């Protein structure tokens, strides 16, 4: 696909390099484009409720339902982290793609590999940046675009100032 003559190919990618004595560790996080596999493996919980004369009334404030929704959100985030980091070519020891209950071990596995809490936080931020747009990124892209537009108009062969007068074919009033 092309937009404005520019080829759009692939999702957003962020890179994080963590220094190590034996060699830097490079994390590449890519935006997750398809969440359908997650929802197929982990359908959203259904709120309990009861039948009334007006139909089924859900109780979304039920403690058990809220707990299930919290777990679902945590699994969703784990899925995003694991799948965003696929370009990093991580060989997980405890995580299996087809077993959602293993996804929650991603943070523990990074800790066991020797990453500090701060480093894990940076990895998480890298994943979040790959999967979202913040106002800073949008502003930087907008500024770069507008700066390019300004440079393009300066390179234009047209006039860049207004004419002071234009011939009208008639004598100006007050002239003889």
N, C-alpha and C positions, 0 to 999 in steps of 0.2 A: 504494500500500500504506500502511496505517496500523498503527502499533504503539503501543499504549497511548493511542490517540486522536490521536497525532501523525503527520502526513503525512511519509512518508519518500520524498523525491524527489531522485534523483540521487546521484552519488558525492561523496566528500569533496573539498573544494577548499581549497587553501592559496594565499595571496597574498604575493608578495615585491615590495617597492618599492625600487628602487635609485636613489639620487639622481644626477641629472645636471644640469649647468648649463643646458642647453637644455630641460630638462623631465624629470621622473622617468620611469624605465622600469619598467613594471609587468609582472611575470610572474605568471600564474595557472597553477597546477599542479592537475590533477584526477586522481583515482585511475583507473588503467586497470582496467576491469572485465572485459575479455575478452582473454585471452592466446592464444586459438585462432589468430588471424591470424599471430601470431609463430610458433607451432609449425607452422603450415602452410607458412610461408615458410622456416623454419629448424628442420627436425626435429633432435632430439637425436642426437648421434653414437652409433654403436653400437660397443661395446667389441670389440676383436679377441679371438680365442680359438681353441680347438681342441676337437675331438671326443674325448671319453674314453668309457670303458665305462659311465660314469655319466651321459653326456649331454654337452652343450656346456658347456665351462668358459670363462667370460669372463676376460680379463686386464685388469682395470680399472686396473692399475698401469703399463700400457704407456705410455712417454713420448709417443708420437704421439697416443694416445687422451686422455691428460691435457691435452695441448696443444689438441686439438679441443674438449674440454669447457671449457677456459678461454676459448677464442674464442667458444664458444656462450654462455657466461655473460656475456661482454662485449657480445655482440650483443643479448642479452636485456635487459641494463641500458640499452643505447642505445635500444632499442625503447620501453622504459618512459619514458625521459626525453623522447624525441620525442613520443610519444603523450600523455604527461601535460601537455606544454606546448601542446597544440593550442588550448586556450582563450586562450592568449596571442596567438594570431594571428601567429605568427612566419612570415616568408617566408624559408625556408631557400634558400640559393643552391646548395648542393652535395648536399643530402639529397633523395632521392626515396623516397617511401613504399613503392613496390614493388621497390626495389633494396636488399636488406639490406647489401651491401658499402658503401653510401654512409652508412649509419646511424652508423658509427664516426667520422664527421667532425663530429658535433655540437659537440664541445668545441673543435675547431680553428676551426670557424666562429664560435663565440662569441668566441674570442680575436681572430680577424680583425676582428670587429665592434667591438673595443675594450674588451671586458670583461676585468678582471684575473683572476688565478688565484683570489683570495679571493672575487670576485663569482661566478665560475663555481662555486666551492665552495658558496656560499650558494644558488645556483640548484639545485644538486644536492641540497642538504639540503631545500629546498622541495619538490622532486619526491619525495624519500624520505618526507617527512612526509605528503604527500598519499596515498602508497601504503602507509602502514603506521600502526600504532597503537603509540605508545610508552607506557610506564607513567605518565609525567607527564600525558599527555592523558587516559588512563583514570582516573587519580586525580582530576583536575580535574572530569571529567564525573560521577564517582561522588560527589564532595563536593557538587557543585551539585545533584545529584539528592537526596541525603540532606538537604541544607539546605532544599530545597523541601518534602521530606516533613515536616521539623520545623515549618516554617511552616504547612503544611496541618493538622497535628495541633493547633497552637496556635489555629487559627481554628475548630476543631471546636466544636460546641455541646454536646458531651458533657462529663461530669465529667472533670477532669484530676487529681483526687486520689481516694484510696480513702476509702470511708466508714469512720468509726471503729467503728460498730456497725450492725447490721441487725436489724430486728424479727424474732423467730423464732416468735412466738405463745406462747411459754412464758416464765414468769418466770425471770429469771436465778437461778442457784443462790446461796443465801445471802440472798436477799431474801425479805421476808415479804409 
